Amino acid sequence: MASDTKTPVVLCWHMHQPSYQDMRTGQFLFPWVYLHTIKDYSDMAAHLEHEPEAKAVVNFAPVLLEQIETYLIQIERWRHGAGEIGDPLLAALVAEELPETGTPAFLGLMEKSLRANPDRIIGRYPAYARLAELADVYRKKPELQRYISSRFLSDLLVWYHLGWMGETLRRENHCIRSLQEKGQHFSMDDRRALLNVIFDVLSGIGPRYRHLAQKGQVELSVSPYTHAMLPLLLDLGSAREAMPEITLPQHSHYPGGEERAGWQLKKAKAVFQRFFGIEPTGCWASEGGLSQTTLGLLGNEGFHWTASGDSVAHNSLNRAREENPDLPDSGIHQPYTFGDSPVTVYFRDDGLSDLIGFTYADWHAKDAVGDLVYHMETIAGQARGKSRPVISVIMDGENAWEYYPENGFHFLDELYRVLAHHPKLKLTTYSELVAHPIAEPIRLPHLVAGSWIYGTFSTWIGDPDKNRAWDLLCEAKNHYDRAMDNGSLNAEQKESAKEQLAICEGSDWFWWFGDYNPAQIVSDFEHLYRRHLVNLYEMIGYPAPPSVFQQLSQGSGEPARGGTMRPGHEADKPV
């Protein structure tokens, strides 16, 4: 057992985006992969680089890594005149000719170039804010659109990418600083220089995190290949462990789910190995989605640790007390194992994590970090005479920061500085805790299936729209299985279909279906999901059924943080 008396704290940041690329055309339908890379994944690496004593766990979804790589390949081919950039916004940034003013293509690019936080990004820069105001005038008075100068759109495209730039780049990169100072009338040379910065950031992400891992500052972990919800692939009925009354899809199970779940993990490890040159020790199962069967699968694939939300811990403790009423409440700040699985499970402190996600954005950085550390010190102090706690802050590494001033720069800088030098708290990683445990994991007989959101799977199943999406996927899988067995596909076609099916299995599509979410985002994701299904049918040579062409869901909600993040506790669930 480790003898250090400091209380271990793990900061675990999860980086993921679903597949926005149409695999039939090579086109990216949404720009969020490269935008979050230049804004968030870059900044998160820089904060660790600037504080050498800090440590963190950084988890990557493999489908994100592959898309970053695809952007690099497309930009390189474009530079050599051998292909096009497959993202409309990025291509427009360096296009010799932009669409004619007033045309649908022009207006589409205008609207896309305004999809940024209105207060923290657009409103921060007077030049960008003026362009946004001008766009609003054109939107409200279409008769003025014929008078729009093409320079308006080129400047707007530059400011969109400047606005999405990470704060550390904004402060340290000469090109970004000079473009911001120039403010308007950007030339083609300016636009190409901006693309070069974007390329450099994209190409540096893998090497930077690999170097941080080699230094021992970062533990790199992985999610299932396309961020699939493994417990539901394995057994749709697992949703009833935490919600016995939940309504399930018409299909009783996902066909061949066990094989597909295993494939998702094997593929994830292969991609991870290719990018980082190491084997992952841990797996952040998508959205902390776990079940007892999932733990068995993780163990079979050689993973030593995983994690979930504290509601899953409470549900599992309550289930254990039904058999053993005298079982003490060991809480969420301890490592656990379940049944005969050797995989160590850590649990997210939802209260602390949600403070970062939903509360501290409007606080002064020193006050916010002081409050967070006070809560951590309190947890550490309450453990006197007992085994030392493990405090886990686990959250999205990308979506929270746009709500903070300057992309969370001051908060993250202060957080790492304080925790790296705290006299009683020690930043560490899960692999270090597994290798040098501070206590034997507490063994419970069974993990009650659920995720870090409310301890259930209600974010991905149970709603009529979500269930319809599962039924579409199950139907497609049945046709896929027949095509794979009937000899109609060659080896290359089978491999393409297999990867396309994996894209359809991603959990993100199911997250967004339902009235709770904003209409525009629901429309984006349900259209993209159905497009992926249509592509799968084309790849297996079977006509897509009419149901795939019918709209699945219409959002009408206004959830906190635009629905990109959810609180961990049911009590905090927006109505």
C-alpha positions as CSV (number, residue, x, y, z in Angstrom):
1,M,0.0,0.0,0.0
2,A,1.2,3.5,-0.8
3,S,2.4,5.4,2.3
4,D,1.9,9.0,1.1
5,T,-0.4,10.7,3.6
6,K,-1.8,13.2,1.1
7,T,-5.4,12.7,-0.2
8,P,-5.3,11.7,-3.9
9,V,-7.3,13.8,-6.3
10,V,-7.9,12.7,-9.9
11,L,-8.9,15.2,-12.6
12,C,-10.2,13.2,-15.5
13,W,-11.0,15.1,-18.7
14,H,-13.0,13.3,-21.4
15,M,-12.4,14.4,-25.0
16,H,-14.9,13.2,-27.6
17,Q,-16.9,14.0,-30.6
18,P,-19.1,11.7,-32.7
19,S,-18.5,11.1,-36.4
20,Y,-19.5,14.2,-38.3
21,Q,-18.1,12.8,-41.6
22,D,-20.2,11.4,-44.3
23,M,-18.1,8.3,-45.2
24,R,-19.6,8.1,-48.7
25,T,-18.5,11.6,-49.7
26,G,-15.7,12.4,-47.3
27,Q,-17.5,15.6,-46.4
28,F,-17.7,16.8,-42.8
29,L,-21.3,18.0,-42.1
30,F,-20.4,19.9,-38.9
31,P,-17.1,21.5,-37.8
32,W,-17.0,20.7,-34.1
33,V,-14.0,18.3,-34.3
34,Y,-11.5,20.9,-35.6
35,L,-13.1,23.8,-33.6
36,H,-12.9,22.0,-30.3
37,T,-9.3,20.9,-31.1
38,I,-8.1,24.5,-31.7
39,K,-10.0,25.8,-28.7
40,D,-10.2,23.1,-26.0
41,Y,-7.9,20.1,-26.6
42,S,-5.0,22.5,-27.3
43,D,-5.7,24.6,-24.2
44,M,-6.1,21.6,-22.0
45,A,-2.6,20.4,-23.0
46,A,-1.1,23.9,-22.6
47,H,-2.3,24.2,-19.0
48,L,-0.6,21.0,-18.1
49,E,2.6,22.0,-20.0
50,H,2.7,25.3,-18.1
51,E,2.4,23.5,-14.7
52,P,4.9,20.6,-14.7
53,E,3.9,19.4,-11.2
54,A,0.3,18.9,-12.2
55,K,-1.2,15.6,-13.3
56,A,-4.5,14.5,-15.0
57,V,-6.2,11.7,-16.8
58,V,-7.1,12.6,-20.4
59,N,-9.5,10.2,-22.2
60,F,-9.9,10.2,-25.9
61,A,-12.7,8.7,-28.0
62,P,-10.9,7.0,-31.0
63,V,-13.4,8.3,-33.5
64,L,-12.3,11.8,-32.5
65,L,-8.6,11.0,-33.1
66,E,-9.4,9.5,-36.5
67,Q,-11.3,12.6,-37.6
68,I,-8.5,14.9,-36.5
69,E,-6.2,12.8,-38.7
70,T,-8.6,13.1,-41.6
71,Y,-8.6,16.9,-41.4
72,L,-4.8,16.8,-41.6
73,I,-4.8,14.6,-44.6
74,Q,-7.4,16.7,-46.4
75,I,-5.6,19.9,-45.7
76,E,-2.3,18.4,-46.9
77,R,-3.9,17.2,-50.1
78,W,-5.5,20.6,-50.7
79,R,-2.1,22.3,-50.3
80,H,-0.7,20.1,-53.0
81,G,-3.6,20.5,-55.3
82,A,-4.6,16.8,-54.9
83,G,-8.0,17.2,-53.2
84,E,-10.5,19.4,-51.5
85,I,-10.9,20.3,-47.8
86,G,-14.0,18.3,-46.9
87,D,-15.4,20.8,-44.3
88,P,-17.4,23.6,-45.9
89,L,-16.4,26.2,-43.3
90,L,-12.7,25.4,-43.3
91,A,-12.8,25.3,-47.2
92,A,-14.5,28.7,-47.3
93,L,-11.9,30.2,-45.1
94,V,-9.3,29.8,-47.9
95,A,-11.6,29.7,-51.0
96,E,-10.5,31.9,-53.9
97,E,-14.2,32.7,-54.6
98,L,-17.0,32.8,-52.0
99,P,-20.7,32.3,-52.9
100,E,-22.5,35.2,-54.4
101,T,-24.1,37.5,-51.9
102,G,-27.7,36.7,-51.0
103,T,-27.5,33.1,-52.3
104,P,-28.5,30.2,-50.0
105,A,-24.9,29.1,-49.9
106,F,-23.8,32.6,-48.8
107,L,-26.4,32.8,-46.2
108,G,-25.7,29.3,-45.0
109,L,-22.0,30.1,-44.4
110,M,-23.1,33.4,-42.7
111,E,-25.3,31.5,-40.2
112,K,-22.7,28.8,-39.5
113,S,-20.1,31.5,-38.8
114,L,-22.3,32.8,-36.0
115,R,-22.6,29.5,-34.1
116,A,-20.5,30.6,-31.2
117,N,-21.2,31.7,-27.6
118,P,-22.8,35.2,-28.0
119,D,-21.3,36.5,-24.8
120,R,-18.0,34.8,-24.3
121,I,-16.9,34.6,-27.9
122,I,-18.8,37.0,-30.2
123,G,-19.4,39.7,-27.7
124,R,-15.7,39.7,-26.6
125,Y,-14.5,41.1,-29.9
126,P,-16.0,44.4,-31.1
127,A,-15.2,43.6,-34.8
128,Y,-16.9,40.2,-34.5
129,A,-19.9,41.7,-32.7
130,R,-20.3,44.3,-35.4
131,L,-20.3,41.6,-38.1
132,A,-22.9,39.7,-36.1
133,E,-25.1,42.8,-35.9
134,L,-24.8,43.3,-39.6
135,A,-25.8,39.7,-40.2
136,D,-28.9,40.3,-38.1
137,V,-29.8,43.2,-40.2
138,Y,-29.4,41.2,-43.4
139,R,-31.4,38.4,-41.8
140,K,-34.3,40.7,-40.9
141,K,-34.3,42.7,-44.1
142,P,-33.6,40.3,-47.1
143,E,-34.0,43.1,-49.5
144,L,-30.7,44.5,-48.4
145,Q,-28.8,41.3,-49.0
146,R,-27.9,42.3,-52.6
147,Y,-25.8,45.1,-51.1
148,I,-23.6,42.8,-49.0
149,S,-20.0,43.0,-49.9
150,S,-18.1,39.7,-50.3
151,R,-15.6,41.1,-47.8
152,F,-18.3,40.8,-45.1
153,L,-18.3,37.0,-45.4
154,S,-14.5,36.6,-45.6
155,D,-14.0,38.8,-42.5
156,L,-16.8,36.9,-40.7
157,L,-15.1,33.6,-41.6
158,V,-11.8,34.8,-40.2
159,W,-13.4,36.1,-37.0
160,Y,-15.3,32.8,-36.5
161,H,-12.1,30.9,-36.4
162,L,-10.3,33.6,-34.3
163,G,-13.2,33.4,-31.9
164,W,-12.9,29.7,-31.5
165,M,-9.2,29.8,-31.0
166,G,-7.8,28.6,-27.7
167,E,-6.8,31.2,-25.1
168,T,-3.2,30.0,-24.9
169,L,-2.9,30.3,-28.6
170,R,-4.5,33.7,-28.5
171,R,-1.9,34.9,-26.0
172,E,1.2,33.2,-27.5
173,N,0.8,32.9,-31.3
174,H,2.1,35.8,-33.2
175,C,-0.2,35.2,-36.2
176,I,-3.4,35.1,-34.1
177,R,-2.4,38.2,-32.3
178,S,-1.7,40.2,-35.4
179,L,-4.9,39.1,-37.1
180,Q,-6.9,40.2,-34.1
181,E,-5.1,43.5,-34.1
182,K,-5.8,44.0,-37.8
183,G,-9.5,43.3,-37.2
184,Q,-10.9,43.7,-40.7
185,H,-10.2,43.6,-44.5
186,F,-8.4,40.3,-44.2
187,S,-6.5,39.3,-47.3
188,M,-6.1,35.8,-48.8
189,D,-2.6,35.7,-47.2
190,D,-4.2,36.3,-43.8
191,R,-6.7,33.6,-44.4
192,R,-4.1,31.1,-45.5
193,A,-1.9,32.0,-42.5
194,L,-4.9,31.3,-40.2
195,L,-5.4,27.9,-41.9
196,N,-1.7,27.1,-41.3
197,V,-2.1,27.8,-37.6
198,I,-5.2,25.5,-37.5
199,F,-3.2,22.8,-39.2
200,D,-0.3,23.1,-36.8
201,V,-2.6,22.9,-33.8
202,L,-4.3,19.8,-35.2
203,S,-1.1,18.1,-36.1
204,G,0.4,18.8,-32.6
205,I,-2.4,17.3,-30.5
206,G,-1.3,13.7,-30.6
207,P,2.5,14.5,-30.1
208,R,1.7,16.9,-27.2
209,Y,-0.4,14.5,-25.2
210,R,2.0,11.6,-26.0
211,H,4.8,13.7,-24.6
212,L,2.8,14.6,-21.5
213,A,2.1,10.9,-21.0
214,Q,5.8,10.0,-21.4
215,K,6.7,12.6,-18.7
216,G,4.2,11.0,-16.4
217,Q,2.0,14.1,-16.2
218,V,-0.9,12.6,-18.0
219,E,-2.5,9.2,-18.1
220,L,-4.1,8.6,-21.5
221,S,-7.2,6.4,-21.4
222,V,-9.8,5.4,-24.1
223,S,-13.5,5.0,-24.7
224,P,-15.2,2.5,-27.0
225,Y,-14.3,3.2,-30.6
226,T,-17.4,5.3,-31.6
227,H,-18.4,6.2,-28.0
228,A,-21.0,3.5,-28.0
229,M,-23.1,2.8,-24.9
230,L,-21.8,-0.7,-24.2
231,P,-24.4,-1.9,-21.6
232,L,-27.2,-1.2,-24.0
233,L,-25.4,-2.9,-26.9
234,L,-25.0,-5.9,-24.6
235,D,-28.6,-5.8,-23.2
236,L,-31.2,-3.2,-23.8
237,G,-33.0,-4.6,-20.7
238,S,-30.1,-3.4,-18.5
239,A,-31.9,0.0,-18.4
240,R,-34.4,-1.6,-16.1
241,E,-31.9,-2.3,-13.3
242,A,-32.0,1.4,-12.3
243,M,-35.5,2.2,-13.8
244,P,-37.7,-0.9,-13.6
245,E,-40.7,0.9,-15.3
246,I,-38.8,2.3,-18.3
247,T,-40.4,1.7,-21.7
248,L,-38.0,-0.2,-24.0
249,P,-37.8,-0.3,-27.8
250,Q,-39.9,-2.8,-29.8
251,H,-36.8,-4.9,-30.4
252,S,-36.0,-6.9,-27.3
253,H,-32.3,-6.8,-27.9
254,Y,-29.6,-5.4,-30.2
255,P,-28.7,-8.3,-32.5
256,G,-25.2,-9.6,-31.9
257,G,-24.6,-7.0,-29.3
258,E,-21.9,-8.9,-27.4
259,E,-19.8,-9.3,-30.5
260,R,-20.2,-5.7,-31.4
261,A,-19.3,-4.5,-27.9
262,G,-16.2,-6.6,-28.0
263,W,-15.3,-5.2,-31.4
264,Q,-15.8,-1.6,-30.2
265,L,-13.2,-2.2,-27.5
266,K,-10.7,-4.0,-29.7
267,K,-10.9,-1.4,-32.4
268,A,-10.5,1.4,-29.7
269,K,-7.4,-0.2,-28.4
270,A,-5.9,-0.6,-31.9
271,V,-6.6,3.1,-32.8
272,F,-5.3,4.2,-29.4
273,Q,-2.1,2.2,-29.9
274,R,-1.6,3.7,-33.4
275,F,-1.9,7.3,-32.1
276,F,-0.1,7.1,-28.8
277,G,2.2,4.0,-29.1
278,I,1.0,2.5,-25.7
279,E,-1.6,0.2,-24.4
280,P,-4.4,1.9,-22.4
281,T,-4.7,0.8,-18.8
282,G,-8.1,2.4,-18.3
283,C,-11.4,2.8,-20.2
284,W,-13.9,5.6,-19.5
285,A,-16.8,3.6,-20.8
286,S,-18.9,6.1,-22.8
287,E,-20.7,8.5,-20.3
288,G,-19.6,6.2,-17.5
289,G,-22.1,3.7,-18.8
290,L,-21.5,0.4,-16.9
291,S,-23.1,-2.9,-16.1
292,Q,-21.8,-6.1,-14.6
293,T,-21.5,-7.7,-18.0
294,T,-19.7,-4.6,-19.3
295,L,-17.2,-5.0,-16.4
296,G,-16.6,-8.5,-17.5
297,L,-15.9,-7.4,-21.1
298,L,-13.5,-4.7,-19.9
299,G,-11.6,-7.2,-17.9
300,N,-11.4,-9.6,-20.8
301,E,-9.9,-6.8,-22.9
302,G,-7.2,-6.2,-20.3
303,F,-8.4,-2.9,-18.8
304,H,-7.5,-2.4,-15.1
305,W,-9.8,0.5,-14.2
306,T,-13.0,2.2,-15.3
307,A,-15.2,4.9,-13.7
308,S,-18.8,6.0,-13.5
309,G,-21.1,8.5,-11.7
310,D,-21.7,8.5,-7.9
311,S,-25.4,7.5,-8.4
312,V,-24.2,4.2,-9.8
313,A,-22.2,3.7,-6.6
314,H,-25.3,4.5,-4.4
315,N,-27.6,2.3,-6.4
316,S,-25.1,-0.6,-6.1
317,L,-24.6,0.0,-2.4
318,N,-28.4,0.0,-1.8
319,R,-28.7,-3.2,-3.8
320,A,-26.0,-4.8,-1.7
321,R,-27.7,-3.7,1.5
322,E,-30.8,-5.6,0.5
323,E,-28.7,-8.8,1.0
324,N,-26.6,-7.5,3.8
325,P,-28.4,-4.8,5.9
326,D,-25.3,-4.3,8.1
327,L,-23.1,-3.3,5.2
328,P,-21.4,0.1,6.1
329,D,-21.8,3.1,3.8
330,S,-18.4,3.3,2.4
331,G,-19.4,6.3,0.1
332,I,-18.2,7.3,-3.3
333,H,-14.6,8.2,-2.6
334,Q,-13.3,4.7,-2.5
335,P,-12.2,2.2,-5.2
336,Y,-14.6,-0.7,-5.8
337,T,-14.8,-4.0,-7.5
338,F,-18.0,-5.9,-8.3
339,G,-18.8,-9.6,-8.5
340,D,-15.9,-11.6,-9.9
341,S,-14.6,-8.8,-12.1
342,P,-11.0,-7.7,-11.3
343,V,-11.6,-4.2,-12.8
344,T,-11.3,-1.4,-10.3
345,V,-14.1,1.1,-10.5
346,Y,-13.8,4.7,-9.4
347,F,-16.7,7.0,-8.9
348,R,-17.1,10.6,-10.0
349,D,-17.9,13.1,-7.3
350,D,-20.9,14.6,-9.1
351,G,-21.2,17.5,-6.7
352,L,-17.7,18.8,-7.3
353,S,-17.7,18.0,-11.1
354,D,-21.0,19.8,-11.6
355,L,-19.7,22.9,-9.8
356,I,-17.2,23.2,-12.5
357,G,-19.7,22.4,-15.2
358,F,-22.6,24.6,-14.1
359,T,-21.6,27.0,-11.3
360,Y,-18.1,28.4,-11.4
361,A,-18.2,29.9,-14.9
362,D,-19.5,33.2,-13.4
363,W,-17.2,33.3,-10.4
364,H,-13.8,34.9,-10.1
365,A,-11.2,32.2,-10.8
366,K,-9.5,32.4,-7.3
367,D,-12.9,32.3,-5.5
368,A,-14.0,29.3,-7.6
369,V,-10.9,27.3,-7.1
370,G,-10.8,28.3,-3.4
371,D,-14.4,27.0,-3.0
372,L,-13.6,23.7,-4.9
373,V,-10.5,23.0,-2.9
374,Y,-12.3,23.8,0.4
375,H,-14.8,21.1,-0.5
376,M,-11.9,18.7,-1.3
377,E,-10.2,19.5,2.0
378,T,-13.5,18.9,3.8
379,I,-13.8,15.4,2.2
380,A,-10.2,14.6,3.1
381,G,-10.8,15.8,6.7
382,Q,-13.9,13.7,7.2
383,A,-11.8,10.6,6.5
384,R,-9.6,10.8,9.5
385,G,-9.3,7.4,11.1
386,K,-10.7,5.7,8.0
387,S,-9.1,4.7,4.7
388,R,-8.0,7.8,2.7
389,P,-10.6,8.9,0.1
390,V,-10.0,9.2,-3.7
391,I,-11.6,12.4,-4.9
392,S,-12.6,12.1,-8.6
393,V,-13.5,15.1,-10.7
394,I,-14.6,13.6,-14.1
395,M,-16.1,15.8,-16.8
396,D,-16.3,16.8,-20.4
397,G,-13.0,18.4,-21.4
398,E,-14.5,20.6,-24.1
399,N,-18.0,22.0,-23.6
400,A,-17.7,23.8,-20.2
401,W,-15.0,26.3,-21.1
402,E,-16.9,28.4,-23.6
403,Y,-19.1,29.6,-20.7
404,Y,-16.0,30.8,-18.7
405,P,-14.2,34.1,-19.3
406,E,-11.3,33.5,-21.8
407,N,-12.1,29.8,-22.3
408,G,-11.5,29.0,-18.6
409,F,-7.9,30.1,-18.8
410,H,-7.8,31.7,-15.4
411,F,-9.8,29.0,-13.7
412,L,-7.7,26.1,-15.1
413,D,-4.4,27.9,-14.5
414,E,-5.4,28.5,-10.8
415,L,-6.8,25.0,-10.4
416,Y,-3.6,23.3,-11.5
417,R,-1.3,25.7,-9.6
418,V,-3.2,25.3,-6.3
419,L,-3.6,21.5,-6.5
420,A,-0.1,20.9,-7.7
421,H,1.4,22.5,-4.6
422,H,-1.3,21.7,-2.0
423,P,0.1,20.4,1.4
424,K,-2.7,17.9,1.9
425,L,-4.1,17.1,-1.6
426,K,-2.1,15.3,-4.3
427,L,-2.9,15.2,-8.0
428,T,-2.5,11.6,-9.3
429,T,-3.9,9.2,-12.0
430,Y,-6.0,6.1,-11.8
431,S,-3.2,3.9,-13.2
432,E,-0.9,5.1,-10.3
433,L,-3.6,4.3,-7.8
434,V,-4.1,0.8,-9.3
435,A,-0.3,0.2,-9.2
436,H,0.1,1.7,-5.7
437,P,-3.2,1.4,-4.0
438,I,-3.9,3.3,-0.8
439,A,-6.5,0.8,0.2
440,E,-7.9,-2.5,-1.0
441,P,-11.0,-1.9,-3.3
442,I,-14.3,-2.5,-1.6
443,R,-16.0,-5.6,-3.2
444,L,-19.7,-5.5,-3.8
445,P,-21.7,-8.4,-5.3
446,H,-23.2,-6.6,-8.2
447,L,-22.9,-3.3,-10.1
448,V,-26.4,-1.8,-10.8
449,A,-26.3,-0.8,-14.5
450,G,-26.3,2.9,-15.1
451,S,-24.4,5.9,-16.3
452,W,-23.0,9.1,-14.7
453,I,-26.1,10.9,-15.6
454,Y,-28.7,10.3,-12.9
455,G,-27.3,6.7,-12.5
456,T,-29.6,5.6,-15.3
457,F,-29.7,5.2,-19.1
458,S,-32.7,7.5,-19.5
459,T,-30.6,9.9,-21.6
460,W,-30.2,7.2,-24.3
461,I,-33.3,5.0,-24.1
462,G,-36.9,5.1,-22.9
463,D,-38.2,8.3,-24.6
464,P,-40.3,7.4,-27.6
465,D,-37.9,9.2,-30.0
466,K,-34.9,7.4,-28.5
467,N,-36.7,4.1,-28.7
468,R,-37.5,4.6,-32.4
469,A,-33.9,5.3,-33.1
470,W,-32.9,2.0,-31.4
471,D,-35.5,0.2,-33.5
472,L,-34.1,1.7,-36.7
473,L,-30.6,0.6,-35.6
474,C,-31.7,-2.9,-34.7
475,E,-33.5,-3.3,-38.1
476,A,-30.4,-2.1,-39.9
477,K,-28.3,-4.5,-37.9
478,N,-30.5,-7.5,-39.0
479,H,-30.0,-6.5,-42.7
480,Y,-26.3,-6.0,-42.1
481,D,-26.0,-9.5,-40.6
482,R,-27.6,-11.1,-43.6
483,A,-25.4,-9.1,-46.0
484,M,-22.3,-10.1,-44.1
485,D,-23.3,-13.8,-44.4
486,N,-24.7,-14.1,-47.9
487,G,-21.5,-13.6,-49.8
488,S,-22.6,-10.4,-51.6
489,L,-19.8,-8.3,-50.1
490,N,-16.0,-8.6,-50.6
491,A,-13.6,-8.2,-47.7
492,E,-13.1,-4.5,-48.3
493,Q,-16.8,-3.8,-48.5
494,K,-17.3,-5.8,-45.3
495,E,-14.8,-3.8,-43.4
496,S,-16.3,-0.5,-44.6
497,A,-19.8,-1.7,-43.6
498,K,-18.4,-2.7,-40.2
499,E,-17.0,0.7,-39.5
500,Q,-20.2,2.4,-40.8
501,L,-22.2,0.3,-38.4
502,A,-20.0,1.4,-35.6
503,I,-20.7,5.0,-36.4
504,C,-24.4,4.3,-36.2
505,E,-23.8,2.6,-32.8
506,G,-22.5,5.9,-31.2
507,S,-24.3,7.0,-28.1
508,D,-24.4,10.7,-29.1
509,W,-27.3,10.3,-31.5
510,F,-29.5,8.9,-28.8
511,W,-28.4,11.6,-26.4
512,W,-30.0,14.4,-28.5
513,F,-33.3,12.8,-29.4
514,G,-36.3,14.1,-27.4
515,D,-38.2,17.3,-26.6
516,Y,-35.7,18.3,-23.8
517,N,-33.0,19.5,-26.3
518,P,-32.8,22.6,-28.5
519,A,-34.6,22.3,-31.9
520,Q,-31.6,23.2,-34.0
521,I,-29.2,20.7,-32.4
522,V,-31.8,17.9,-32.4
523,S,-32.4,18.6,-36.1
524,D,-28.7,18.5,-36.8
525,F,-28.1,15.2,-35.0
526,E,-31.2,13.3,-36.1
527,H,-30.5,14.2,-39.7
528,L,-26.9,13.1,-39.4
529,Y,-28.0,9.8,-37.7
530,R,-30.4,9.0,-40.4
531,R,-27.8,9.9,-43.0
532,H,-25.3,7.4,-41.4
533,L,-28.0,4.7,-41.5
534,V,-28.7,5.4,-45.2
535,N,-25.0,5.1,-45.9
536,L,-24.9,1.8,-44.1
537,Y,-27.8,0.4,-46.2
538,E,-26.0,1.6,-49.4
539,M,-22.8,-0.2,-48.3
540,I,-24.6,-3.5,-47.7
541,G,-26.5,-3.2,-50.9
542,Y,-30.0,-3.1,-49.4
543,P,-32.6,-0.4,-50.0
544,A,-33.1,1.7,-46.9
545,P,-36.7,1.4,-45.6
546,P,-39.0,4.4,-45.7
547,S,-38.8,4.8,-41.9
548,V,-35.2,5.9,-42.2
549,F,-36.3,8.9,-44.2
550,Q,-38.9,10.1,-41.7
551,Q,-37.9,12.7,-39.1
552,L,-37.2,11.1,-35.8
553,S,-37.3,13.9,-33.3
554,Q,-38.0,17.6,-32.8
555,G,-36.5,19.4,-29.9
556,S,-38.2,22.3,-28.2
557,G,-36.2,22.7,-25.0
558,E,-33.7,25.2,-23.6
559,P,-31.5,23.1,-21.3
560,A,-28.5,24.5,-19.4
561,R,-25.3,24.8,-21.4
562,G,-27.3,24.1,-24.6
563,G,-27.8,20.4,-23.6
564,T,-24.1,19.5,-24.3
565,M,-23.7,18.8,-20.6
566,R,-26.0,17.3,-18.0
567,P,-25.8,17.3,-14.2
568,G,-25.0,14.0,-12.5
569,H,-27.9,14.0,-10.0
570,E,-31.5,13.4,-10.7
571,A,-32.4,16.2,-8.3
572,D,-30.5,18.7,-10.5
573,K,-32.2,17.4,-13.7
574,P,-33.8,20.3,-15.6
575,V,-37.6,20.2,-15.9
